[in-house]
């Protein structure tokens, strides 16, 4: 935190530019206003938890109030609103009065008439029409936390009324809200499915007039730089803001909460504002308990079909085609866990992937075996540095003892999880790991291990001949070069029955590569 300005990085609640270091999202706000609100669109702002929805609404309100009347409300903690249609209409009436009476007293008087007990929704519709007709400005309605309305039929009735008004505005030129924005995690068809799960036509939503808001609320590296520059102006750390932003994006893929969390950890712990400082912050973040990580795991635990899909994406050798109309994939996108990359479903960021790997390790049936083997050896750490060659040789011995004669399909599915299960107790508490995103979902995988201020790059691959191996070496040294390393490690899962191979250390294009052979079927 800056003692002079009082600014800090915020990861809880609404962000305020006077109090918090923030990414400049003004261009996103302008796009939403220009492309949706000014066009009279009704739309949903559906994003995962802690994705900046409420802050986005706040900035939209601030900008829109210059030329519009904005009515903004939230359904969080308002379950009493939905006890009946009459109570709901009364709550909306009261909120609108409170929103406009200070600046638009004449308009607030339109709502002086009490709610009609017999026809509360008709009352709302008539008052809204009169309100919009009497206003010399367009009226925009924003409702945050619509998920809290998900179990109440009265909310669907309200959506149906807004839909009717929208259509009448278009067809008969009857005054209505210029734009309606509903913000939450679930989209409206998901709300409908939760309310009436037995209905066959669960996608026949009363909100089918809504435009799809395609504005990306994640932060690009150039946007992250705007926040870092603001911090640098106050603290003069001498950071290379572009390099730091790129490393933050590398771990987070721009997920707003994760971006701010890494920056907050670096600030609070006085870490060096450099890529290596970001690496340390990422390790600390993974050790913290937070509700977002809890939600990621709960969503995987509680929905069997989604759990199976995530396991296939993160462990399977076959790529899962990204099809948004697949309700399970759509669920993963909605929760911020899955994204589309080159037509395939992928885990959305390195941090979530590591959280999921750690969870799978914790529930793995092989955990006790790997822990036993990992803890048997006391020579994995020498002078506060990892002896990676010893770790890989011991892992190969473990695989030979416990998984000899398994087929390649098992190795491709489980090899990476087994290795991380073996590695984690060795580095736990002192180091951490990350999976290189460019190779996720393929048959090879680069892992970077952080321990004692050092980085160790390990590639796992299935042996498929000399040509494939050479491509693997080239890819490994490309990654080594990008990380500023001169030595890398290769863990080759090999069927050694036909063409026996042995481990070796060698130079390849000026880089040292240490290769360990994991023989899942060995010669006698």
C-alpha positions in Angstrom: 0.0 0.0 0.0 1.2 3.5 -0.7 1.3 5.5 2.5 0.8 8.8 0.6 -2.2 8.0 -1.5 -3.6 5.1 0.6 -3.9 3.0 -2.5 -3.6 -0.7 -2.4 -4.4 -3.8 -4.5 -7.9 -5.0 -3.8 -9.2 -8.6 -4.0 -12.4 -8.2 -2.0 -15.6 -6.4 -3.0 -15.9 -3.4 -5.3 -12.8 -1.7 -6.6 -12.5 2.1 -6.4 -9.9 3.9 -8.5 -9.4 6.4 -5.7 -8.5 3.6 -3.2 -7.2 0.8 -5.4 -4.7 0.2 -8.1 -6.8 -0.9 -11.0 -6.5 -1.9 -14.6 -7.7 0.8 -17.0 -10.9 -0.8 -18.5 -12.3 2.4 -20.0 -12.2 1.0 -23.5 -14.2 -2.1 -22.5 -16.8 0.3 -20.8 -17.0 2.4 -24.0 -17.5 -0.7 -26.1 -20.3 -1.9 -23.9 -22.0 1.5 -24.0 -21.5 2.0 -27.7 -22.3 -1.5 -29.0 -25.0 -2.6 -26.6 -26.6 0.1 -24.4 -26.7 2.8 -27.1 -28.2 0.2 -29.5 -31.0 -0.5 -27.0 -29.9 -4.0 -26.2 -31.1 -6.0 -23.2 -28.3 -8.4 -22.3 -26.7 -10.5 -19.6 -23.2 -10.0 -18.2 -22.4 -13.5 -17.2 -18.9 -14.2 -15.9 -17.3 -16.5 -13.4 -17.1 -15.5 -9.7 -14.7 -12.7 -8.9 -14.4 -11.7 -12.5 -15.1 -8.0 -12.0 -18.8 -7.9 -12.9 -19.8 -5.6 -10.0 -16.9 -3.2 -10.7 -17.8 -3.2 -14.4 -21.4 -2.2 -13.5 -20.1 0.5 -11.2 -18.0 2.1 -14.0 -20.9 1.7 -16.5 -23.2 3.5 -14.1 -20.7 6.3 -13.6 -20.3 6.8 -17.3 -23.9 6.4 -18.2 -25.2 8.9 -15.6 -23.8 11.7 -17.7 -26.6 11.3 -20.3 -29.0 8.7 -18.9 -31.0 7.8 -15.8 -29.5 4.7 -14.3 -31.3 2.4 -11.8 -28.9 0.0 -10.3 -29.8 -2.7 -7.8 -28.5 -6.0 -6.5 -30.3 -9.1 -5.4 -27.6 -10.2 -3.0 -29.1 -10.8 0.4 -32.6 -9.9 -0.9 -34.3 -13.3 -0.6 -37.3 -11.6 1.0 -38.0 -9.8 -2.3 -39.3 -13.0 -3.8 -41.9 -14.1 -1.2 -44.7 -13.0 -3.5 -45.3 -10.9 -6.6 -46.7 -8.1 -4.5 -43.7 -8.0 -2.2 -41.4 -8.1 -5.2 -43.2 -5.3 -7.0 -43.1 -3.2 -3.8 -39.3 -3.8 -3.4 -38.7 -2.7 -7.0 -40.9 0.4 -6.5 -39.1 1.4 -3.4 -35.7 0.9 -4.9 -36.6 3.0 -8.0 -37.9 5.8 -5.8 -34.7 5.9 -3.7 -32.6 5.8 -6.8 -34.2 8.9 -8.5 -35.8 11.1 -5.8 -32.8 13.2 -5.1 -32.1 14.1 -8.7 -35.5 13.5 -10.4 -38.1 14.3 -7.8 -40.9 14.7 -10.4 -40.2 11.3 -11.9 -40.1 9.7 -8.4 -43.7 10.9 -7.8 -44.9 8.6 -10.6 -44.3 5.8 -8.1 -46.4 7.4 -5.3 -49.4 5.0 -6.0 -49.2 1.9 -3.9 -48.7 -1.5 -5.6 -51.9 -3.1 -6.9 -52.3 -6.2 -4.7 -54.2 -8.1 -7.3 -52.0 -7.3 -10.3 -48.5 -6.4 -9.0 -46.7 -7.2 -12.3 -49.2 -5.1 -14.3 -48.6 -2.3 -11.8 -44.9 -2.5 -12.4 -45.3 -2.5 -16.2 -47.6 0.5 -16.2 -45.3 2.6 -13.8 -42.2 1.7 -15.8 -43.9 2.7 -19.0 -45.0 6.0 -17.5 -41.6 6.6 -16.0 -39.7 6.1 -19.2 -42.3 8.1 -21.2 -42.0 11.1 -18.8 -38.2 11.1 -18.7 -36.3 13.3 -21.0 -33.4 10.9 -20.8 -33.1 7.2 -21.6 -33.5 4.9 -18.6 -31.1 2.0 -18.0 -31.8 -0.8 -15.5 -28.9 -2.8 -14.0 -29.4 -5.8 -11.7 -26.4 -7.4 -10.1 -26.3 -10.9 -8.5 -29.3 -12.3 -10.4 -28.1 -15.8 -9.3 -29.8 -15.0 -5.9 -33.1 -15.0 -7.8 -32.5 -18.4 -9.3 -35.0 -20.3 -7.1 -37.9 -18.0 -7.4 -40.6 -18.1 -10.1 -41.5 -14.5 -9.4 -38.2 -13.5 -11.0 -39.1 -15.3 -14.2 -42.4 -13.5 -14.2 -40.5 -10.2 -14.0 -38.2 -11.3 -16.8 -41.3 -12.1 -18.9 -42.7 -8.7 -18.2 -39.5 -7.0 -19.3 -39.4 -9.1 -22.4 -43.0 -8.1 -23.2 -42.0 -4.4 -22.8 -39.0 -4.8 -25.0 -41.0 -6.3 -27.8 -43.7 -3.6 -27.4 -41.0 -0.9 -27.6 -39.7 -2.4 -30.9 -43.1 -3.3 -32.4 -45.4 -0.5 -31.1 -43.0 2.2 -30.0 -44.2 2.0 -26.4 -41.7 3.5 -24.0 -39.6 1.1 -22.0 -36.1 0.8 -20.5 -33.4 1.8 -23.0 -31.3 -1.2 -21.8 -31.5 -3.8 -19.1 -28.3 -5.5 -17.9 -28.5 -8.6 -15.7 -25.2 -9.6 -14.1 -24.4 -12.9 -12.5 -22.6 -16.2 -12.9 -25.4 -18.3 -14.4 -27.1 -17.2 -17.6 -30.9 -17.1 -17.7 -31.4 -20.5 -19.3 -29.4 -22.0 -16.5 -31.6 -20.2 -14.0 -34.7 -21.6 -15.7 -33.1 -25.1 -15.7 -32.5 -24.8 -11.9 -36.0 -23.6 -11.2 -37.8 -26.3 -13.3 -35.3 -29.1 -13.7 -38.0 -31.6 -14.9 -39.1 -29.5 -17.8 -38.1 -30.9 -21.2 -37.8 -27.4 -22.8 -35.5 -25.9 -20.2 -33.9 -23.6 -22.7 -37.1 -21.8 -23.6 -36.1 -18.8 -21.5 -38.2 -15.7 -21.0 -35.0 -13.8 -21.7 -34.5 -15.0 -25.2 -34.5 -11.4 -26.4 -31.2 -10.8 -24.8 -28.1 -9.9 -26.9 -24.9 -11.9 -26.1 -22.3 -9.6 -24.5 -19.1 -10.7 -26.1 -16.8 -8.1 -24.4 -13.9 -9.8 -22.8 -13.6 -8.8 -19.2 -10.3 -10.6 -18.7 -7.1 -8.4 -18.6 -4.6 -8.5 -21.5 -0.9 -7.9 -20.8 -1.2 -4.3 -22.1 -4.1 -3.7 -19.8 -2.2 -5.1 -16.8 0.6 -2.7 -17.6 -1.7 0.3 -16.9 -2.2 -0.9 -13.3 1.5 -1.6 -12.9 2.4 1.9 -14.3 0.1 3.5 -11.7 1.8 1.5 -9.0 5.3 2.4 -10.4 4.4 6.1 -10.4 3.8 5.9 -6.6 6.6 3.5 -5.6 9.4 3.9 -8.2 10.5 0.2 -8.1 12.3 0.3 -11.4 10.3 -2.6 -12.7 10.0 -3.6 -16.3 6.2 -3.3 -16.4 5.8 -5.1 -19.7 7.9 -8.1 -18.5 6.0 -8.3 -15.2 2.7 -8.0 -16.9 3.6 -10.8 -19.3 4.5 -13.1 -16.4 1.3 -12.3 -14.5 -0.7 -13.0 -17.6 1.3 -16.2 -18.1 -0.1 -17.6 -14.8 -3.6 -16.0 -14.8 -4.6 -15.7 -18.5 -6.0 -12.3 -17.3 -8.5 -13.7 -14.7 -9.1 -10.4 -12.8 -9.1 -11.8 -9.3 -5.9 -13.8 -9.9 -4.2 -10.8 -11.5 -4.9 -8.6 -8.5 -4.0 -11.4 -6.0 -0.5 -11.8 -7.4 0.0 -8.0 -7.3 -1.3 -7.8 -3.8 1.0 -10.6 -2.6 4.0 -8.9 -4.2 3.1 -5.6 -2.6 2.3 -7.0 0.9 5.4 -9.3 1.0 7.7 -6.6 -0.6 8.7 -9.1 -3.3 10.9 -7.9 -6.2 8.7 -6.5 -9.0 10.2 -8.8 -11.7 9.2 -12.0 -13.4 10.9 -14.0 -10.7 9.0 -12.0 -8.1 5.8 -13.0 -9.8 6.9 -16.7 -9.7 7.3 -16.4 -5.9 3.9 -14.7 -5.6 2.3 -17.5 -7.6 3.7 -20.1 -5.2 2.4 -18.2 -2.2 -1.0 -17.8 -3.8 -1.3 -21.5 -4.4 -0.7 -22.1 -0.7 -3.5 -19.7 0.4 -7.0 -20.7 1.1 -9.6 -18.7 -0.8 -13.2 -19.1 -1.8 -12.4 -19.0 -5.5 -10.2 -22.1 -5.3 -12.7 -23.7 -3.0 -15.4 -23.1 -5.7 -13.2 -24.6 -8.4 -12.9 -27.8 -6.5 -16.5 -27.9 -5.3 -17.8 -27.6 -8.9 -15.6 -30.5 -9.9 -16.6 -32.6 -6.9 -20.3 -31.9 -7.0 -21.0 -32.5 -10.7 -19.9 -36.0 -11.9 -20.2 -35.3 -15.6 -18.1 -32.1 -15.2 -15.6 -33.9 -13.0 -15.1 -36.5 -15.8 -14.7 -33.8 -18.4 -12.1 -31.9 -16.4 -10.2 -35.1 -15.8 -10.2 -35.9 -19.5 -9.0 -32.4 -20.3 -6.3 -32.3 -17.8 -5.1 -35.9 -17.8 -6.3 -37.4 -21.1 -4.1 -37.8 -24.1 -7.0 -37.1 -26.5 -8.0 -33.4 -27.0 -11.6 -32.6 -26.1 -13.3 -30.6 -28.9 -14.7 -27.3 -27.6 -18.4 -27.3 -28.3 -20.2 -24.5 -26.4 -23.6 -26.2 -27.0 -22.4 -29.1 -24.9 -24.0 -28.3 -21.6 -21.0 -29.7 -19.6 -18.5 -27.6 -21.5 -20.8 -24.6 -21.2 -20.8 -25.2 -17.4 -17.0 -25.2 -17.3 -16.9 -21.9 -19.2 -19.6 -20.4 -17.0 -17.5 -21.2 -13.9 -14.4 -19.8 -15.5 -12.6 -23.2 -15.4 -12.6 -24.0 -19.2 -11.7 -21.9 -22.2 -11.5 -22.6 -25.9 -8.0 -22.8 -27.5 -7.5 -23.8 -31.1 -10.9 -25.5 -31.1 -10.1 -27.6 -28.0 -11.3 -27.3 -24.4 -8.5 -26.3 -22.0 -8.2 -25.4 -18.3 -8.5 -21.6 -18.3 -5.2 -20.7 -16.6 -2.1 -22.2 -15.0 -3.1 -21.4 -11.5 -6.4 -23.2 -11.8 -4.7 -26.1 -13.5 -2.2 -26.4 -10.6 -5.1 -26.2 -8.1 -6.8 -29.0 -9.9 -3.7 -31.1 -10.2 -3.1 -30.7 -6.4 -6.6 -31.8 -5.8 -6.3 -34.9 -8.0 -3.0 -35.7 -6.3 -4.7 -35.5 -2.9 -7.5 -37.9 -3.8 -5.4 -40.2 -5.9 -5.3 -43.9 -4.9 -1.6 -43.9 -5.6 -0.8 -41.0 -3.3 0.4 -43.2 -0.4 2.7 -45.1 -2.8 4.3 -42.1 -4.3 4.7 -40.4 -0.9 6.4 -43.6 0.4 8.9 -43.6 -2.4 9.5 -39.9 -2.3 10.2 -39.8 1.4 12.5 -42.8 1.4 15.3 -40.8 -0.2 17.0 -38.0 1.7 19.3 -36.9 -1.1 16.8 -35.1 -3.3 17.9 -31.8 -1.8 21.5 -30.8 -1.7 22.6 -27.4 -0.4 19.0 -26.1 -0.7 18.9 -27.1 -4.3 17.0 -29.9 -5.9 18.9 -32.9 -7.3 16.4 -33.4 -10.2 18.4 -36.3 -11.7 18.1 -38.2 -8.4 14.3 -37.5 -8.3 13.8 -38.7 -11.9 15.8 -41.9 -11.3 13.9 -42.6 -8.2 10.6 -42.0 -10.0 11.7 -44.4 -12.7 12.5 -47.0 -10.0 9.0 -46.4 -8.5 7.3 -46.9 -11.9 9.3 -50.0 -12.6 8.3 -51.5 -9.2 4.7 -50.5 -9.1 3.5 -50.1 -12.7 5.7 -52.4 -14.8 4.0 -54.0 -17.8 1.3 -51.4 -18.0 0.2 -50.4 -21.5 1.0 -47.0 -23.1 -2.7 -45.9 -22.8 -2.4 -46.0 -19.0 1.0 -44.2 -19.1 -0.4 -41.4 -21.3 -3.4 -41.0 -19.0 -1.7 -41.3 -15.6 2.0 -40.7 -16.1 1.9 -37.0 -15.6 -0.3 -37.3 -12.5 1.9 -40.0 -11.0 5.0 -37.9 -11.5 3.4 -34.8 -9.9 2.2 -37.0 -7.1 5.8 -38.1 -6.6 7.2 -34.6 -6.9 4.8 -32.7 -4.6 5.9 -34.2 -1.2 9.5 -33.4 -2.1 9.0 -29.7 -2.8 5.9 -29.2 -0.7 6.2 -26.2 1.7 9.4 -24.9 0.0 8.8 -25.0 -3.7 6.0 -25.3 -6.3 5.4 -26.2 -9.9 3.6 -25.0 -13.0 2.6 -26.7 -16.2 3.6 -24.9 -19.4 0.3 -23.9 -21.0 1.4 -24.3 -24.6 1.7 -28.0 -24.2 -1.4 -28.8 -22.1 -3.6 -31.5 -23.6 -0.8 -32.9 -25.8 1.2 -36.1 -25.4 4.1 -34.2 -23.9 4.3 -31.8 -21.1 6.7 -29.2 -19.8 6.8 -28.6 -16.1 8.7 -25.8 -14.4 9.7 -26.4 -10.8 10.5 -23.5 -8.5 12.7 -24.3 -5.5 15.2 -22.4 -3.5 15.3 -19.5 -6.0 16.1 -21.8 -8.9 14.0 -23.1 -11.8 14.1 -26.6 -13.2 12.4 -27.4 -16.5 11.2 -31.0 -16.9 9.6 -32.4 -20.0 7.5 -35.6 -19.9 7.0 -37.5 -23.2 6.2 -40.8 -24.6 9.0 -42.3 -26.7 7.9 -42.5 -30.3 11.1 -42.8 -32.1 14.2 -40.7 -32.9 12.5 -38.1 -35.1 9.8 -37.4 -32.5 12.5 -37.3 -29.8 14.5 -34.7 -31.7 11.4 -32.5 -32.1 10.9 -32.9 -28.3 14.5 -31.8 -27.7 14.0 -28.8 -29.9 10.8 -27.8 -28.1 12.5 -28.3 -24.7 15.4 -26.0 -25.5 13.0 -23.4 -26.9 11.3 -23.4 -23.6 14.7 -23.4 -21.7 15.7 -20.3 -23.8 12.5 -18.5 -22.9 13.1 -19.1 -19.2 16.8 -18.2 -19.3 17.9 -21.7 -18.5 20.8 -23.7 -19.9 19.9 -27.2 -18.6 16.7 -29.2 -19.0 15.4 -32.6 -17.9 13.6 -35.1 -20.0 11.5 -37.9 -18.5 10.9 -40.4 -21.4 8.2 -43.1 -20.9 9.5 -46.0 -23.0 8.4 -49.5 -24.0 11.9 -51.0 -23.7 11.0 -54.5 -24.8 11.7 -54.0 -28.5 14.3 -51.2 -28.6 16.0 -50.9 -25.1 17.1 -47.4 -24.3 19.2 -46.0 -21.4 19.3 -42.6 -19.8 22.0 -40.1 -20.8 23.1 -36.5 -20.4 24.1 -34.8 -23.7 24.4 -31.4 -25.4 21.8 -30.4 -27.9 22.3 -27.1 -29.8 24.3 -25.7 -27.0 21.9 -26.8 -24.2 22.5 -29.6 -21.7 19.7 -32.2 -21.5 19.5 -34.9 -18.9 17.2 -37.7 -20.0 15.9 -40.4 -17.7 14.1 -43.5 -19.0 10.9 -44.7 -17.4 10.5 -48.3 -18.8 6.8 -49.2 -18.4 7.6 -52.5 -20.1 11.2 -53.6 -19.7 13.5 -56.2 -21.1 14.6 -59.0 -18.8 
